[in-house]
Amino acid sequence: MRDRLTYFGGGGLMLGLLCLVGSRVWPLAGWMLIAAEILIVVGMLLLLARLWKHGLN
């Protein structure tokens, strides 16, 4: 479970950051900014859940 939280949290965070960069490159794609915000928040929540449940180990 710890690995899944780490992989999905980190992956969601990276996809969110890519969408954020993409929204700056293509400013007319407003959905990318919304997707970036959602993915970043979900990724951070998953990483925080991993940290809370398993600590730094």
C-alpha positions in Angstrom: 0.0 0.0 0.0 2.9 2.4 0.8 4.3 1.9 -2.7 1.0 2.6 -4.4 0.5 5.8 -2.4 4.0 6.9 -3.3 3.7 6.0 -7.0 0.2 7.5 -7.5 0.9 10.6 -5.4 4.2 11.3 -7.2 2.7 10.5 -10.6 -0.3 12.7 -9.9 1.9 15.5 -8.8 4.2 15.2 -11.9 1.2 15.1 -14.3 -0.3 18.2 -12.5 2.9 20.1 -13.0 3.1 19.1 -16.7 -0.5 20.3 -17.1 0.5 23.5 -15.4 3.3 24.0 -17.8 1.1 23.1 -20.7 -1.5 25.7 -19.7 1.2 28.3 -19.9 2.3 27.1 -23.4 -1.3 26.9 -24.7 -3.2 29.6 -22.9 -6.4 28.9 -24.7 -6.7 25.4 -23.1 -8.4 26.4 -19.9 -9.2 22.8 -19.0 -5.4 22.2 -18.5 -5.2 24.6 -15.6 -8.2 23.0 -13.9 -6.7 19.5 -14.5 -3.4 20.7 -13.1 -5.0 22.1 -9.9 -6.9 18.8 -9.4 -3.9 16.6 -10.0 -1.6 18.6 -7.8 -4.0 18.6 -4.9 -4.8 14.9 -5.3 -1.1 14.0 -5.6 -0.2 16.0 -2.5 -3.1 14.4 -0.5 -1.9 10.9 -1.5 1.7 11.8 -0.5 0.5 13.2 2.8 -1.6 10.1 3.4 1.5 8.0 2.8 3.6 10.2 5.2 0.9 10.1 7.9 0.4 6.3 7.6 3.9 5.1 7.2 6.2 7.9 8.3 9.5 8.6 6.5 10.5 5.0 6.2 
